[in-house]
């Protein structure tokens, strides 16, 4: 294997170049999780990895409780399979809560406040209720628990990392929150070592070729625990030494070839970029500031040609149409420009809108 093969095989394993799963539930289970703090972005991240999908079908999968959003790896919201939600949260929560202790202390949040807030959530969300953030904040305030500043946000995240709440269906355009045990009664627990090994297996299957360093960063597990999880499943994967670095991938990772005009429009925060600590195999590091131009943690939607990130793109939604603007780093060439038009039409079809190219 050559260094140039890494990105092409990742496109295959991440279900971007070839879509092998037919339902959002099966896809999300394969991926272990899709980064999902931007709900519009993650809907397209799931949709582009399925042979047939629309924004409405992804939203319906959420409404049907086939997939859900919650906090897990790196404390970031992810789209996960309901059966996996509890063991993923249990596995990742301890270190994430510990890392937030200073912020909690500065905000005056302690064990008593968290316990009181969980009682409020239990009462408000019982019986399968789902409430918007502002409604939960109002109930916390009524109970004498201030949500000022970032307190309300931290109370929600802490309850999520305790496995009490998760995101529910949309209410109009607003997210809601509900009890995890009601939304995902099939969510299972796993012994910690088994859960860590399961996560490692899912990661290297869906994101290989990847390094152990990539997995440690992505999973947010303690390095020693991540190494042990990798060691537990290592025999199931192939090791490739590239430029002195060990990369791991499934032995049935599939073809690495791609067509010269293969072009994909990926959303911001896509796992193709954010699924790895070292992003050099898919992006020239000199161009990284173009993907995340501001110091606010926002990642732009990306254009991928022949498995490399070659630019960004932007959508502008109108009432009846969507305008897609290409922002390539260099001239794409005629074939890639034509492929961009086809990819933009695919995205427009996902949204249910005709497309104007800018």
C-alpha positions as CSV (number, residue, x, y, z in Angstrom):
1,X,0.0,0.0,0.0
2,X,1.2,3.5,-0.9
3,X,0.4,6.7,1.0
4,X,-1.9,7.8,-1.9
5,X,-4.1,4.7,-1.2
6,X,-5.0,5.8,2.3
7,X,-7.6,8.4,1.4
8,X,-9.1,6.2,-1.4
9,X,-9.7,3.3,0.9
10,X,-11.1,5.6,3.5
11,X,-13.7,6.8,1.0
12,X,-14.7,3.2,0.5
13,X,-14.8,2.2,4.2
14,X,-16.7,5.4,5.1
15,X,-19.4,4.5,2.6
16,X,-18.8,7.6,0.5
17,X,-17.5,6.1,-2.8
18,X,-19.7,2.9,-2.5
19,X,-22.8,2.7,-0.3
20,X,-23.3,-0.8,1.1
21,X,-26.0,0.0,3.7
22,X,-29.6,0.7,2.9
23,X,-31.0,2.2,6.1
24,X,-29.8,5.0,8.3
25,X,-29.8,2.7,11.3
26,X,-27.4,0.2,9.7
27,X,-25.2,2.9,8.4
28,X,-24.9,4.7,11.7
29,X,-24.2,1.4,13.5
30,X,-21.3,0.7,11.1
31,X,-19.8,4.1,11.6
32,X,-20.2,3.9,15.5
33,X,-21.1,7.6,15.4
34,X,-21.3,10.6,13.0
35,X,-20.3,14.0,14.4
36,X,-23.6,15.8,14.8
37,X,-23.5,19.2,16.5
38,X,-24.7,20.7,13.2
39,X,-27.9,18.8,12.6
40,X,-28.3,19.9,8.9
41,X,-24.7,18.8,8.3
42,X,-25.1,15.4,9.8
43,X,-28.3,14.7,7.9
44,X,-26.4,15.1,4.7
45,X,-23.4,13.1,6.2
46,X,-25.8,10.2,6.6
47,X,-27.7,10.8,3.4
48,X,-24.7,10.8,1.1
49,X,-23.6,7.5,2.6
50,X,-26.8,5.8,1.6
51,X,-27.9,4.7,-2.0
52,X,-31.2,6.4,-1.6
53,X,-32.0,9.1,1.0
54,X,-33.7,12.4,1.5
55,X,-33.5,14.9,4.3
56,X,-37.1,13.9,5.1
57,X,-36.1,10.2,5.3
58,X,-33.3,10.9,7.7
59,X,-35.6,13.1,9.9
60,X,-38.1,10.3,9.8
61,X,-35.5,7.8,11.0
62,X,-34.9,10.1,14.0
63,X,-38.7,10.5,14.6
64,X,-39.0,6.7,14.4
65,X,-36.2,6.3,17.0
66,X,-34.1,4.3,14.5
67,X,-31.2,6.8,15.1
68,X,-30.6,9.4,17.8
69,X,-28.2,12.2,18.9
70,X,-26.3,12.3,22.1
71,X,-23.0,13.3,23.6
72,X,-20.2,10.7,23.5
73,X,-16.8,10.8,21.9
74,X,-14.8,13.9,22.8
75,X,-17.9,15.3,24.4
76,X,-19.3,16.2,21.0
77,X,-22.8,15.4,19.9
78,X,-22.9,12.3,17.6
79,X,-25.6,10.5,15.7
80,X,-25.6,7.0,17.0
81,X,-27.6,3.8,16.8
82,X,-30.0,3.6,19.8
83,X,-28.7,0.1,20.8
84,X,-25.3,1.6,21.1
85,X,-26.2,4.9,22.9
86,X,-25.8,3.7,26.5
87,X,-22.5,1.8,26.2
88,X,-21.0,4.6,24.2
89,X,-22.0,7.2,26.8
90,X,-20.9,5.0,29.7
91,X,-17.5,4.4,28.0
92,X,-16.7,8.0,27.3
93,X,-18.4,10.0,30.0
94,X,-16.0,9.7,32.9
95,X,-13.0,11.4,31.3
96,X,-15.3,14.0,29.7
97,X,-16.9,14.9,33.0
98,X,-13.5,15.1,34.7
99,X,-12.2,17.4,32.0
100,X,-15.1,19.8,32.7
101,X,-14.7,20.0,36.5
102,X,-12.8,23.4,36.4
103,X,-15.6,24.9,34.2
104,X,-18.2,23.4,36.6
105,X,-16.5,24.9,39.6
106,X,-16.2,28.3,38.0
107,X,-19.9,28.2,37.2
108,X,-20.9,27.1,40.7
109,X,-22.1,23.7,39.6
110,X,-21.6,20.9,42.0
111,X,-23.0,17.4,42.8
112,X,-26.0,18.8,44.6
113,X,-26.9,21.1,41.7
114,X,-26.5,18.3,39.1
115,X,-28.7,16.0,41.2
116,X,-31.4,18.6,41.6
117,X,-31.3,19.3,37.8
118,X,-31.7,15.6,37.1
119,X,-34.8,15.5,39.2
120,X,-36.3,18.3,37.2
121,X,-35.5,16.5,34.0
122,X,-37.0,13.3,35.2
123,X,-40.3,15.0,36.2
124,X,-40.5,17.1,33.0
125,X,-39.6,14.4,30.6
126,X,-41.4,11.4,32.1
127,X,-44.0,9.6,30.0
128,X,-42.0,10.0,26.8
129,X,-42.2,13.8,26.8
130,X,-39.7,15.8,24.7
131,X,-39.1,19.5,25.4
132,X,-37.1,22.3,23.8
133,X,-34.1,23.8,25.6
134,X,-35.9,27.0,26.6
135,X,-38.7,25.0,28.2
136,X,-36.3,23.0,30.3
137,X,-34.4,26.1,31.2
138,X,-37.6,27.7,32.5
139,X,-38.4,24.6,34.6
140,X,-34.8,24.7,36.1
141,X,-35.3,28.4,36.9
142,X,-38.6,27.6,38.6
143,X,-36.8,25.0,40.7
144,X,-34.3,27.6,41.8
145,X,-31.5,26.4,39.5
146,X,-29.9,29.2,37.6
147,X,-29.2,28.6,33.9
148,X,-27.4,31.9,33.4
149,X,-24.3,32.1,31.3
150,X,-23.3,28.5,30.3
151,X,-24.9,26.9,33.3
152,X,-27.9,25.6,31.4
153,X,-25.8,24.1,28.7
154,X,-23.5,22.3,31.1
155,X,-26.5,20.9,33.0
156,X,-27.9,19.4,29.8
157,X,-24.6,17.9,28.8
158,X,-23.9,16.5,32.2
159,X,-27.3,14.8,32.2
160,X,-26.5,13.4,28.8
161,X,-23.2,12.1,29.9
162,X,-24.9,10.5,32.9
163,X,-27.1,8.6,30.4
164,X,-30.3,10.4,31.5
165,X,-31.2,12.4,28.5
166,X,-30.6,12.5,24.8
167,X,-31.9,14.6,21.9
168,X,-35.4,13.9,20.8
169,X,-37.2,14.8,17.5
170,X,-37.3,18.3,16.1
171,X,-40.0,20.7,17.2
172,X,-40.3,22.9,14.2
173,X,-36.7,23.8,13.7
174,X,-35.7,23.5,17.3
175,X,-34.1,20.4,18.9
176,X,-35.8,18.7,21.8
177,X,-34.5,16.6,24.7
178,X,-36.0,13.5,26.1
179,X,-35.1,10.6,28.5
180,X,-32.7,8.1,27.0
181,X,-34.5,5.2,28.7
182,X,-37.7,6.1,27.0
183,X,-36.3,7.0,23.6
184,X,-34.0,4.0,23.3
185,X,-35.3,1.2,25.6
186,X,-33.1,-1.2,23.6
187,X,-29.9,0.6,24.5
188,X,-27.6,-2.0,26.1
189,X,-24.8,-1.8,28.5
190,X,-21.5,-3.6,28.0
191,X,-18.6,-4.5,30.3
192,X,-16.1,-1.7,29.9
193,X,-13.4,-3.8,28.2
194,X,-15.9,-5.2,25.8
195,X,-17.3,-1.8,25.0
196,X,-13.8,-0.3,24.3
197,X,-12.9,-3.3,22.1
198,X,-16.2,-2.9,20.3
199,X,-15.5,0.8,19.7
200,X,-12.0,0.0,18.4
201,X,-13.4,-2.6,16.0
202,X,-16.0,-0.2,14.6
203,X,-13.5,2.6,14.2
204,X,-10.9,0.6,12.3
205,X,-13.5,-1.1,10.2
206,X,-15.3,2.1,9.2
207,X,-12.3,4.5,9.1
208,X,-9.3,2.4,8.2
209,X,-6.6,2.9,7.2
210,X,-6.1,4.7,10.5
211,X,-3.4,4.8,13.2
212,X,-3.7,4.1,16.8
213,X,-3.0,7.8,17.4
214,X,-6.1,8.6,15.3
215,X,-8.2,6.2,17.4
216,X,-7.0,7.6,20.7
217,X,-7.8,11.1,19.6
218,X,-11.2,10.3,18.1
219,X,-12.4,8.0,20.9
220,X,-11.3,10.3,23.7
221,X,-10.4,7.2,25.7
222,X,-7.4,7.3,28.0
223,X,-4.4,6.3,25.9
224,X,-3.7,3.1,27.9
225,X,-7.4,2.0,27.5
226,X,-7.4,2.8,23.8
227,X,-4.2,0.8,23.3
228,X,-5.7,-2.2,25.2
229,X,-8.9,-2.0,23.1
230,X,-6.8,-1.9,19.9
231,X,-4.7,-4.8,21.1
232,X,-7.9,-6.8,21.8
233,X,-9.1,-6.5,18.2
234,X,-5.8,-6.1,16.3
235,X,-5.8,-9.7,15.0
236,X,-8.9,-8.8,13.0
237,X,-7.1,-6.1,11.0
238,X,-4.2,-5.8,8.6
239,X,-1.3,-3.6,9.4
240,X,0.3,-1.5,6.7
241,X,3.6,0.4,7.4
242,X,3.5,3.7,5.5
243,X,6.2,6.3,5.9
244,X,7.2,4.6,9.1
245,X,3.7,4.7,10.6
246,X,1.4,1.7,11.3
247,X,-2.0,2.0,9.7
248,X,-4.7,-0.6,10.4
249,X,-7.6,-1.6,8.2
250,X,-10.0,-4.4,7.6
251,X,-8.6,-7.2,5.3
252,X,-11.7,-6.8,3.1
253,X,-11.4,-3.1,2.8
254,X,-12.2,-3.2,-0.9
255,X,-10.8,-1.5,-4.0
256,X,-8.6,1.6,-3.7
257,X,-9.1,2.8,-7.2
258,X,-11.1,5.9,-8.0
259,X,-12.1,7.6,-11.3
260,X,-10.4,10.8,-12.3
261,X,-13.7,12.7,-12.0
262,X,-14.8,11.2,-8.7
263,X,-16.1,14.2,-6.8
264,X,-18.0,14.4,-3.5
265,X,-19.6,17.3,-1.7
266,X,-19.3,16.5,2.0
267,X,-20.8,18.6,4.8
268,X,-18.9,20.5,7.5
269,X,-17.7,18.4,10.4
270,X,-17.7,15.3,8.2
271,X,-16.0,12.2,9.6
272,X,-13.9,12.0,6.4
273,X,-11.9,14.9,7.9
274,X,-12.7,14.9,11.6
275,X,-12.5,11.2,12.1
276,X,-8.7,11.4,12.4
277,X,-6.1,13.3,14.4
278,X,-3.7,13.5,11.4
279,X,-5.6,14.8,8.4
280,X,-2.6,15.1,6.0
281,X,-3.6,12.0,4.0
282,X,-6.7,13.9,2.7
283,X,-5.8,17.5,3.1
284,X,-2.6,19.5,2.3
285,X,-1.9,20.9,5.8
286,X,-1.1,24.3,4.3
287,X,-4.8,24.5,3.3
288,X,-6.2,23.6,6.7
289,X,-7.0,27.2,7.5
290,X,-9.3,27.3,4.5
291,X,-11.4,24.6,6.0
292,X,-11.5,26.1,9.5
293,X,-10.9,29.8,8.9
294,X,-12.1,31.1,12.2
295,X,-11.2,30.2,15.8
296,X,-14.7,29.1,16.6
297,X,-14.4,25.3,15.9
298,X,-16.5,25.6,12.7
299,X,-15.5,23.4,9.8
300,X,-16.6,24.3,6.3
301,X,-18.3,21.9,3.9
302,X,-15.6,20.3,1.6
303,X,-15.2,19.3,-2.0
304,X,-13.3,16.0,-2.5
305,X,-11.8,15.0,-5.8
306,X,-9.9,11.8,-6.3
307,X,-10.1,11.4,-2.5
308,X,-8.3,14.7,-1.7
309,X,-10.0,17.8,-0.3
310,X,-9.6,20.5,-3.0
311,X,-12.0,23.2,-1.9
312,X,-15.0,24.2,0.1
313,X,-18.6,24.9,-0.9
314,X,-21.6,26.8,0.4
315,X,-25.3,26.4,0.2
316,X,-27.8,29.3,0.2
317,X,-31.4,28.1,0.8
318,X,-34.2,30.0,-0.9
319,X,-37.9,29.3,-0.5
320,X,-38.0,27.0,-3.5
321,X,-34.4,26.6,-4.7
322,X,-30.9,26.1,-3.3
323,X,-27.9,27.9,-4.6
324,X,-24.6,26.0,-4.4
325,X,-21.4,27.9,-4.6
326,X,-18.0,26.2,-5.3
327,X,-14.9,27.6,-3.7
328,X,-12.0,25.5,-5.0
329,X,-8.5,26.1,-4.0
330,X,-7.3,25.8,-7.6
331,X,-9.1,25.4,-10.9
332,X,-10.9,22.1,-10.9
333,X,-10.8,21.4,-14.6
334,X,-13.6,20.7,-17.0
335,X,-14.3,17.1,-15.9
336,X,-14.4,18.0,-12.2
337,X,-16.6,21.0,-12.9
338,X,-19.1,18.8,-14.6
339,X,-18.9,16.3,-11.7
340,X,-19.5,19.2,-9.3
341,X,-22.7,20.0,-11.1
342,X,-23.9,16.4,-10.8
343,X,-22.9,16.3,-7.1
344,X,-24.7,19.5,-6.4
345,X,-27.8,18.1,-8.1
346,X,-27.6,15.1,-5.9
347,X,-27.5,17.3,-2.8
348,X,-30.5,19.3,-4.2
349,X,-32.4,16.1,-4.7
350,X,-31.6,15.2,-1.1
351,X,-33.2,18.5,0.0
352,X,-36.0,18.3,-2.5
353,X,-35.0,21.5,-4.2
354,X,-33.8,22.5,-7.7
355,X,-30.2,23.7,-7.7
356,X,-28.6,26.9,-9.0
357,X,-24.8,26.8,-9.4
358,X,-22.9,29.9,-8.4
